[in-house]
């Protein structure tokens, strides 16, 4: 199916069930990859410990990422277009309560794999940070015309990776990721309902 404004192929819209199943399957696959990686490699999972301070730091980073995304959306037309396509595809079929899954499933599974396992396995250094961030960005590729969304996801992966490196606690990027997804999803839903 082609858009009348361009020759780029467009994906058929997905249903709510298809989106939820895709999120669940993706989360399960990422969790299995992380589990098998831990099983066959001597890497130690990044530590997880909860405190009020960790919660506040993670939420603060999530708010910062959401604010930076809002700025990028306003000043970077290619990102705005990519974000609109991606978020419309993923969020439009969902109902408000589904946004909880949108926050939790990717926030937990992606952080476990990319910051919890991949980062320590490759190295808690610049190489590990760059490689895990690039892999995280590529995970968000929904089409070659969405390159700017992949660039943005790579930058976010870098920020989440730095938060893991500096804190030594996987819970910081998990909370930041969940906060970002929940806020971005909520804001998109509110904006899409506005005339």
Secondary structure, 3 states (H helix, E strand, C coil): CECCCCCCECCCCCCHHHHHHHHHHHHHHHHHHHHHHHHHCCCCCCCCCCCHHHHHHHHHHHHHHHHHHHHHHHHCHHHHHHHHHHHHHHHCCCCHHHHHHHHHHHHHHHHHHHHHHHHHHHCCCHHHHHHHHHHHHHHCCCCHHHHHHHHHHHHHHHHHHHHHHHHCCHHHHHHHHHHHHHHHHHHHHHHHHCC
